[in-house]
């Protein structure tokens, strides 16, 4: 649980607008009422197609302006404007009545923002609530109490939010709102639990879950957590992951925890690639049954794989990486030290036989196909003279990359490796259609860094695919 964020009081003009647009709508009983406040245009945008989905996963209840702007731009395709709905389970006790909408309305590309406070589970079937949601292009769940949000499972609200994503809009939230946007939700319906408590007994009565409400594209098998570093929640996320595996709540005997720090936001785009805005976030993978996870006994789980994301770094949920993690274990309820930092494993290799096929458009660094999951090979084609295919990848300190491309006889293509700024580090430009290209590069700098492979058509074109094998040592 977390307290809903507050912003500065509304301006006088906004207060006038609130007084004109606030309504109380019956939710089906005298004891329950849903409160609606709309800012901006009184009319919804009318448009036939959108370019999302996009999702914002925030570490606290506040709107992250940078990630929200990126989500809005992705959904509207850089043109036009969208309507946003904010859902909250309780009203702010001080300051503005619409803190999230206040932050949204100052962003570019916003037509309106409607804030709903829903205090009862039955409010999920409120007709006006669901009309507003279905007419919106983004739904944001405010901070507060995720147990209230979980109570909307099975109501019309659940399918209304799903319809927004299905049409190319988006969803997101902060703190409790971050929790509800994962397919397995730590719902805190019996109270909150600390890391020490969860590790001492992963079946503590306060550890309860809601599953099957929302499962967004590329985001399966995940449990979200918030206020991650500030409140030392790595340990409890480890316990949640172990429970999900032991209880069969996630498929394939694996589960991922996604912990986002306060002031940070993960933007998950249409392709499934997540980019961090803010300080840090963590992806925690458990890929085997816990050595010990039972009621009343401390957790033992070896070798959680942990990825730490810093500002601007990304994680490919659509092609989840097999490298770049550090390892931490829990033994009899005691976690290893330094849970929030570590040296990434080297030589962990690529997933056997995995091939990443290009996804057009990928003719620039900003639209590069995401190869950060270390696929064994890349496949694409030079569809026109001058075609360029970009692939984004990550190398850690001391890691060497070898790329060997087989080029069909239909065209001549050259291979380049670029740094994150687009400067050429090495290249292979052998003459002749059907002539292969190969490069080798080793990262000597500390930490990890982003790189781009660029395969360019020198002459000729065709639909016959090339294949580039990747080896990491």
C-alpha positions in Angstrom: 0.0 0.0 0.0 1.1 3.6 -0.5 -0.3 7.1 -0.1 -1.7 8.8 -3.2 0.5 11.6 -4.3 -0.5 15.3 -4.0 0.3 18.2 -6.2 -0.1 21.9 -5.7 -3.6 23.4 -5.5 -5.4 24.1 -8.7 -5.2 27.5 -10.3 -8.3 29.7 -10.0 -9.2 28.9 -13.6 -8.9 25.2 -13.0 -11.0 25.4 -9.9 -13.8 27.1 -11.9 -13.6 24.2 -14.4 -13.7 21.6 -11.6 -16.8 23.2 -10.1 -18.5 23.0 -13.5 -17.5 19.4 -14.3 -17.5 17.6 -11.0 -20.4 15.2 -10.6 -21.6 12.5 -8.3 -22.8 9.4 -10.1 -24.7 6.6 -8.4 -22.8 3.3 -8.5 -25.9 1.2 -7.7 -26.4 1.8 -4.0 -27.1 4.6 -1.7 -23.9 4.0 0.2 -21.6 4.1 -2.8 -20.8 7.1 -5.1 -18.3 7.6 -7.8 -16.8 11.1 -8.2 -15.9 12.5 -11.6 -13.8 15.6 -12.4 -12.9 16.4 -16.0 -10.2 18.9 -17.1 -9.7 20.1 -20.6 -12.0 19.6 -23.5 -15.5 18.5 -22.7 -15.5 16.4 -25.9 -13.5 13.2 -26.6 -11.1 12.9 -29.5 -12.5 11.0 -32.5 -9.9 9.0 -34.4 -10.0 5.6 -36.1 -6.5 4.3 -35.3 -3.8 4.6 -32.6 -0.1 3.6 -32.6 0.2 2.0 -29.1 0.0 0.2 -26.9 2.3 1.9 -24.4 2.6 1.4 -20.6 4.1 3.5 -17.8 5.2 1.5 -14.7 6.0 4.1 -12.0 7.8 3.5 -8.7 5.6 6.0 -6.8 2.1 7.5 -7.3 3.2 10.6 -9.2 3.0 11.1 -12.9 6.5 10.9 -14.4 6.4 13.6 -17.0 9.1 12.2 -19.2 7.7 8.7 -19.5 4.2 9.9 -19.8 5.1 12.3 -22.6 6.8 9.4 -24.4 3.8 7.2 -24.0 1.4 9.9 -25.3 3.6 10.5 -28.3 3.8 6.7 -29.0 0.0 6.3 -28.8 -0.8 9.4 -31.0 2.0 8.7 -33.4 3.4 12.2 -32.9 0.2 14.0 -34.1 -3.1 14.9 -32.6 -4.1 14.5 -29.0 -5.5 11.9 -26.6 -7.9 11.6 -23.7 -6.7 10.3 -20.4 -8.7 8.8 -17.5 -7.3 8.5 -14.0 -8.7 5.9 -11.6 -8.3 6.2 -7.9 -9.8 4.2 -5.0 -9.8 7.2 -2.6 -9.7 11.0 -2.8 -6.7 13.1 -1.8 -7.0 14.4 1.8 -5.3 17.7 1.0 -4.2 19.8 -1.9 -5.6 19.4 -5.3 -8.5 17.1 -5.9 -6.9 16.0 -9.2 -3.1 15.7 -8.7 -2.5 13.3 -11.6 -4.7 15.2 -14.1 -3.0 18.4 -13.1 0.4 16.9 -14.1 -1.0 15.4 -17.3 -2.8 18.5 -18.6 0.5 20.5 -18.9 1.9 17.9 -21.4 1.7 18.2 -25.1 -0.8 16.1 -27.0 -3.5 16.0 -24.2 -7.1 16.8 -25.1 -8.7 16.0 -21.7 -8.0 14.3 -18.4 -10.9 12.8 -16.4 -10.3 11.8 -12.8 -12.6 9.2 -11.2 -12.6 8.3 -7.5 -14.3 4.9 -7.0 -14.9 3.9 -3.4 -16.7 0.6 -3.9 -16.1 -2.6 -5.9 -19.5 -2.1 -7.6 -18.2 1.2 -9.0 -16.5 -0.9 -11.6 -19.9 -1.4 -13.3 -20.7 2.3 -13.3 -22.0 3.2 -16.8 -20.4 6.6 -17.0 -17.1 5.4 -15.7 -16.9 2.7 -18.4 -18.0 5.1 -21.1 -15.2 7.5 -20.2 -12.6 4.7 -20.1 -13.6 3.3 -23.4 -13.5 6.7 -25.0 -10.0 7.3 -23.6 -6.6 6.4 -25.1 -4.8 6.0 -21.8 -5.9 4.8 -18.3 -3.7 5.7 -15.3 -4.2 4.0 -11.9 -3.3 6.4 -9.1 -1.3 5.5 -6.0 -3.3 4.3 -3.0 -4.5 0.8 -2.1 -4.1 -1.9 -4.8 -6.6 -4.1 -3.0 -9.4 -1.7 -4.0 -8.2 -2.0 -7.6 -8.1 -5.8 -7.4 -11.8 -5.7 -6.3 -12.7 -4.4 -9.8 -11.6 -7.8 -11.3 -14.6 -9.2 -13.1 -16.4 -5.9 -13.4 -17.1 -4.0 -16.6 -14.1 -1.8 -15.8 -11.7 -4.6 -16.4 -12.8 -5.2 -20.0 -13.1 -1.4 -20.6 -9.4 -0.9 -19.7 -8.5 -3.9 -21.9 -10.4 -2.3 -24.8 -8.2 0.8 -24.5 -5.0 -1.2 -24.9 -6.5 -3.3 -27.7 -7.3 -0.2 -29.8 -3.7 1.0 -29.5 -3.9 3.1 -26.4 -2.2 2.4 -23.1 -2.4 1.8 -19.4 -0.1 2.6 -16.4 0.1 3.6 -12.9 2.2 4.5 -9.9 2.7 2.7 -6.6 -0.5 0.8 -6.1 -1.3 1.6 -9.8 2.0 0.0 -10.8 1.1 -3.2 -8.8 -2.3 -3.6 -10.6 -0.7 -3.5 -14.1 1.1 -6.8 -13.7 -0.5 -10.2 -14.4 0.2 -11.4 -10.8 -0.7 -8.7 -8.3 0.6 -8.5 -4.8 -2.7 -7.1 -3.6 -1.9 -6.3 0.1 -5.5 -7.1 1.0 -4.4 -8.4 4.4 -1.8 -5.8 5.0 1.6 -4.9 3.8 4.7 -7.0 4.4 8.4 -6.1 4.7 11.3 -7.9 3.0 12.4 -9.4 6.4 8.9 -10.7 7.1 8.5 -12.2 3.6 11.9 -13.9 3.6 11.3 -15.4 7.1 8.0 -16.9 5.9 7.0 -16.6 2.2 3.6 -17.9 3.2 3.0 -15.1 5.7 -0.8 -14.5 5.8 -0.3 -11.0 4.6 1.2 -12.2 1.3 -1.9 -12.5 -0.9 -2.2 -12.3 -4.7 -4.8 -11.5 -7.4 -4.1 -13.0 -10.8 -5.8 -12.9 -14.2 -6.9 -9.3 -14.2 -4.6 -7.6 -16.7 -2.0 -9.3 -18.8 -0.5 -6.9 -21.2 1.4 -7.9 -24.4 5.0 -9.2 -23.8 4.5 -8.7 -20.0 3.5 -12.2 -18.9 4.8 -14.0 -15.8 5.5 -10.8 -13.9 4.8 -9.4 -10.4 5.3 -5.6 -10.0 6.7 -3.9 -6.9 7.1 -0.2 -6.1 9.1 2.2 -3.9 11.7 -0.4 -4.5 15.1 0.7 -3.2 13.8 3.4 -0.8 11.8 0.8 1.1 14.2 -2.1 0.6 11.7 -4.3 -1.2 14.1 -6.6 -3.1 13.7 -9.3 -0.4 10.0 -9.4 -0.6 10.0 -9.4 -4.4 12.3 -12.5 -4.2 9.7 -14.1 -1.9 6.9 -13.1 -4.3 8.8 -14.7 -7.2 9.5 -17.9 -5.3 5.8 -18.1 -4.3 4.6 -17.6 -7.9 6.8 -20.4 -9.1 6.0 -22.8 -6.2 2.2 -22.1 -6.5 2.2 -22.4 -10.3 0.9 -18.8 -10.8 3.2 -18.2 -13.8 3.9 -20.5 -16.8 7.0 -22.4 -17.5 8.4 -22.7 -14.0 9.7 -19.1 -14.1 8.6 -15.8 -12.7 9.9 -12.2 -13.0 9.7 -9.4 -10.4 9.8 -5.8 -11.8 10.7 -3.3 -9.0 10.7 0.4 -9.8 12.3 3.0 -7.6 10.6 6.2 -6.4 10.8 9.0 -9.0 11.4 6.4 -11.8 9.2 4.9 -14.5 9.5 2.1 -16.9 8.0 2.9 -20.3 7.0 -0.4 -22.0 6.5 0.2 -25.7 4.5 -1.6 -28.4 7.5 -4.0 -29.2 7.8 -5.0 -25.6 11.0 -3.1 -25.0 11.1 -1.2 -21.7 13.1 2.0 -21.2 13.9 3.5 -17.8 13.1 7.1 -17.0 14.5 8.2 -13.7 17.0 6.6 -11.3 16.7 2.8 -11.4 14.6 -0.3 -11.8 15.2 -4.0 -11.3 14.1 -7.2 -13.1 14.4 -10.2 -10.8 14.1 -13.7 -12.4 13.5 -16.9 -10.7 14.0 -19.8 -13.1 13.7 -22.9 -10.9 11.7 -24.3 -8.0 12.8 -22.9 -4.6 14.9 -25.1 -2.5 12.6 -24.3 0.4 9.3 -22.4 0.3 6.6 -23.6 2.7 4.4 -22.1 5.4 6.2 -21.2 8.5 9.7 -21.8 7.1 12.3 -19.3 5.9 12.9 -19.0 2.1 15.8 -20.7 0.5 16.3 -19.9 -3.2 19.6 -20.0 -5.1 20.7 -17.7 -7.9 18.1 -15.2 -8.6 19.1 -13.4 -11.8 18.9 -9.7 -11.4 19.1 -6.9 -14.0 19.6 -3.4 -12.8 18.5 -0.7 -15.2 19.9 2.8 -14.9 18.7 6.0 -16.6 18.0 5.4 -20.3 18.7 1.7 -20.1 16.3 -0.9 -21.5 15.1 -4.4 -21.0 13.4 -6.5 -23.8 10.3 -8.2 -22.4 9.5 -9.5 -25.9 12.9 -11.3 -26.2 14.0 -11.6 -22.6 17.8 -11.5 -22.2 20.0 -14.4 -21.0 23.0 -12.2 -20.1 23.6 -9.0 -18.3 22.4 -10.2 -14.9 24.1 -10.6 -11.5 23.3 -13.4 -9.1 22.0 -13.2 -5.5 20.6 -16.0 -3.3 18.5 -16.4 -0.1 19.5 -19.1 2.4 17.2 -19.8 5.4 15.6 -16.4 5.1 18.9 -14.5 4.9 19.6 -12.7 1.6 23.1 -12.2 0.2 24.6 -8.7 0.8 24.6 -6.0 -1.9 21.2 -6.9 -3.4 20.9 -3.7 -5.4 24.2 -3.9 -7.2 26.5 -6.5 -8.7 28.9 -7.4 -11.5 27.0 -8.8 -14.5 27.8 -12.4 -15.4 30.0 -12.8 -18.5 30.2 -15.7 -20.9 26.6 -16.6 -20.2 25.9 -17.1 -23.9 22.8 -16.7 -26.0 19.6 -18.7 -25.8 20.2 -21.8 -28.0 19.0 -21.5 -31.5 17.1 -18.2 -31.0 16.7 -16.1 -34.1 15.6 -12.5 -34.1 13.8 -11.5 -37.3 13.9 -7.8 -38.2 10.8 -5.7 -37.5 10.4 -2.9 -40.0 10.8 0.0 -39.9 14.3 -0.5 -38.5 16.3 1.8 -40.7 17.6 4.1 -38.0 19.0 3.8 -34.5 15.8 5.1 -33.0 13.8 2.4 -34.7 16.3 -0.4 -34.3 15.1 -4.0 -33.8 15.9 -5.0 -30.2 18.7 -7.6 -30.0 19.5 -6.9 -26.3 18.3 -10.4 -25.5 21.4 -11.8 -27.2 19.8 -13.9 -29.9 22.0 -16.5 -31.6 21.3 -15.0 -35.0 19.6 -12.2 -36.9 17.5 -12.5 -40.0 16.2 -9.9 -42.5 16.4 -8.7 -46.1 17.5 -5.7 -48.1 14.1 -4.8 -49.6 15.4 -1.9 -51.7 18.7 -0.3 -52.8 20.0 1.7 -49.9 18.0 -0.3 -47.3 19.5 -0.3 -43.8 18.7 -2.6 -41.0 19.6 -1.6 -37.5 19.8 -3.9 -34.4 20.4 -2.7 -30.9 22.4 -4.8 -28.5 24.3 -4.5 -25.2 27.8 -5.5 -24.2 29.3 -5.6 -20.8 32.9 -4.9 -19.8 35.3 -7.5 -21.2 32.7 -9.0 -23.4 33.6 -9.8 -27.0 31.1 -9.9 -29.9 31.7 -11.7 -33.2 29.2 -11.2 -36.0 29.3 -13.3 -39.2 26.7 -12.5 -41.9 25.8 -14.7 -44.8 24.5 -12.5 -47.6 22.4 -13.9 -50.5 23.5 -13.4 -54.2 20.6 -11.0 -54.8 22.5 -8.1 -53.2 25.8 -6.8 -51.8 25.5 -5.6 -48.2 28.1 -4.0 -45.8 28.2 -4.5 -42.0 28.9 -1.8 -39.4 29.1 -1.7 -35.6 28.2 1.7 -34.1 28.4 3.1 -30.6 25.4 4.6 -28.8 26.0 8.0 -30.5 26.1 6.4 -34.0 29.9 6.6 -34.6 31.4 3.6 -36.5 33.6 1.4 -34.3 34.4 -1.3 -36.9 33.0 -2.4 -40.3 33.2 -5.1 -42.9 32.7 -4.0 -46.6 33.7 -6.9 -48.8 32.9 -6.4 -52.5 30.4 -8.5 -54.5 26.8 -9.7 -54.3 26.6 -12.8 -52.1 29.8 -12.0 -50.3 29.7 -12.5 -46.5 30.6 -9.9 -43.9 32.1 -10.4 -40.4 33.3 -8.2 -37.6 34.7 -8.7 -34.1 34.6 -6.2 -31.2 35.5 -6.3 -27.5 34.2 -3.8 -25.0 37.1 -2.6 -22.7 35.2 0.2 -20.8 33.7 -0.5 -17.4 30.0 -1.3 -17.0 27.7 -2.0 -19.9 27.0 0.0 -23.0 24.6 0.1 -26.0 25.7 -0.7 -29.5 24.1 -0.9 -32.9 24.6 -3.3 -35.8 23.9 -1.7 -39.2 23.6 -3.9 -42.3 23.4 -1.7 -45.4 22.5 -2.5 -49.0 25.5 -1.4 -51.2 24.0 -2.6 -54.4 21.0 -4.7 -55.4 18.0 -5.7 -53.3 15.6 -8.6 -52.8 13.4 -10.5 -50.4 15.9 -13.4 -50.0 17.0 -13.2 -46.3 20.5 -12.7 -44.9 21.5 -14.5 -41.7 24.0 -13.1 -39.2 25.2 -15.3 -36.4 26.2 -13.7 -33.1 28.7 -15.1 -30.6 29.5 -13.6 -27.2 32.6 -14.6 -25.3 
